[in-house]
Amino acid sequence: MHKNAALIEKFYTAFQQLDADSMALCYADDVQFSDPVFPNLQGNEAADMWRMLTSKAQDFSLVFDGITADEQKGQAHWVATYTFSQTGRIVVNDIHASFVFRNGRIIRHTDHFDLWKWARQALGIKGVLLGWTPLVKNAVRAQAAKGLKIFRSKRG
């Protein structure tokens, strides 16, 4: 196994254990993270996003597979199942991740998933009817950004 594949495995194994601090150690200090909900996080913002999500996790499980990596790039597939705290609804989020490495750490992490599918599960009928619209996408992003800002302010 390539050392960067082992790094990805370490990241997701820590995630399975809701150990965001160990996840953060896999990132370079200037990491860039992006997904459909958090489109542009830099450095400690990305680590704090994982800290926030793992601290709120309810009925959480995660499986991962398809890890491949070389010296520069890697990828993985993972599925997180959890209860969305704002609605109490079960979400099964199927995600494809891509990574860029530098000096044995993750410098760029991009997660790809269907936000409309997520919204249908997390938000129910509102997500079914409106989850594909820019209005709901932007509202989900704004709520997530607000939650991260509050979480980070409490951390000091």
C-alpha positions in Angstrom: 0.0 0.0 0.0 1.3 3.4 -0.9 2.0 5.7 2.1 -0.6 8.2 0.8 -3.2 5.4 0.6 -2.3 4.5 4.2 -2.8 8.2 5.1 -6.3 8.1 3.6 -7.1 4.9 5.5 -5.8 6.6 8.7 -8.1 9.6 8.0 -11.3 7.5 7.5 -10.4 5.1 10.4 -10.2 8.1 12.7 -13.5 9.4 11.2 -15.2 6.0 12.0 -14.1 6.6 15.6 -15.3 10.2 15.5 -11.7 11.3 16.3 -11.5 14.7 14.5 -8.2 15.6 16.1 -6.5 12.5 14.5 -8.3 13.4 11.2 -6.8 16.9 11.4 -3.3 15.5 11.8 -3.6 14.0 8.3 -4.1 17.5 6.9 -1.4 20.0 6.0 -1.7 23.3 7.9 -2.8 25.1 4.7 -5.2 22.4 3.5 -8.1 23.3 1.2 -11.4 21.5 1.7 -14.5 21.6 -0.5 -17.8 19.8 -0.7 -21.3 20.8 -1.8 -22.1 22.1 1.7 -18.8 23.6 2.7 -17.4 24.8 -0.7 -14.2 26.6 0.4 -12.6 25.9 3.8 -9.0 26.7 4.4 -6.5 25.4 7.1 -8.0 25.1 10.5 -11.5 25.8 9.2 -11.5 22.3 7.6 -10.3 20.7 10.8 -12.9 22.5 12.8 -15.6 21.5 10.4 -14.7 17.8 11.2 -14.6 18.6 14.9 -18.0 20.2 14.7 -19.5 17.3 12.7 -18.1 14.6 14.8 -19.1 16.3 18.1 -22.8 16.5 16.8 -22.8 13.0 15.3 -25.9 10.9 16.2 -26.4 7.3 15.3 -23.2 7.6 13.1 -21.5 4.9 11.1 -19.1 5.1 8.2 -17.7 2.6 5.7 -15.0 3.4 3.2 -13.4 1.6 0.2 -11.8 2.2 -3.1 -8.7 3.9 -1.7 -6.0 4.5 -4.3 -3.1 6.9 -4.1 0.2 7.7 -5.6 2.8 10.4 -4.7 0.6 13.3 -5.8 -3.1 12.3 -5.8 -5.6 9.9 -4.3 -9.2 9.0 -4.0 -11.6 7.1 -1.9 -15.3 6.2 -1.6 -17.1 6.5 1.7 -20.7 6.3 3.0 -21.8 8.0 6.2 -25.1 7.1 7.8 -26.4 9.3 10.6 -29.4 11.1 12.0 -29.5 14.7 10.8 -29.9 16.6 14.1 -32.0 19.5 12.8 -34.8 17.2 11.5 -34.2 13.8 13.2 -34.2 12.2 9.8 -31.8 9.4 8.8 -29.3 10.3 6.1 -27.1 7.9 4.0 -24.6 10.1 2.2 -22.6 8.4 -0.5 -19.4 10.4 -1.2 -16.5 10.2 -3.6 -13.4 12.0 -2.3 -10.3 13.2 -4.1 -7.0 14.2 -2.5 -3.8 16.0 -3.3 -0.8 15.4 -1.1 2.3 17.3 -0.2 5.1 16.1 2.1 3.0 13.2 3.5 -0.1 15.2 4.3 -3.3 16.1 2.6 -3.1 19.5 1.0 -6.4 19.4 -0.9 -9.5 17.3 0.0 -12.6 17.5 -2.2 -15.8 15.5 -1.5 -18.4 15.0 -4.2 -22.0 14.0 -3.4 -25.5 14.7 -4.7 -26.7 17.7 -2.6 -30.3 17.2 -3.8 -30.3 13.5 -2.7 -28.9 14.6 0.7 -31.6 17.3 1.0 -34.3 14.8 0.2 -33.1 12.6 3.0 -32.3 15.4 5.5 -35.1 17.8 4.9 -38.0 15.5 3.8 -40.6 17.0 1.6 -39.0 20.4 1.4 -35.8 18.7 0.2 -37.8 16.7 -2.4 -39.5 19.7 -3.8 -36.9 22.4 -3.5 -33.6 20.6 -2.7 -32.4 21.1 -6.3 -32.9 24.8 -6.4 -30.1 27.4 -5.8 -32.3 28.9 -3.0 -32.2 25.7 -0.9 -28.6 24.9 -1.8 -27.6 28.4 -0.7 -29.7 28.1 2.5 -28.0 24.8 3.4 -24.6 26.3 2.8 -25.4 29.5 4.8 -26.8 27.4 7.8 -23.7 25.2 7.7 -21.3 28.2 7.6 -23.2 29.8 10.4 -22.9 26.6 12.5 -19.2 26.4 11.8 -18.7 30.0 12.8 -20.5 29.6 16.1 -18.6 26.3 16.8 -15.3 28.0 16.1 -16.1 31.0 18.3 -16.8 28.7 21.2 -13.5 27.0 20.7 -11.7 30.2 21.1 
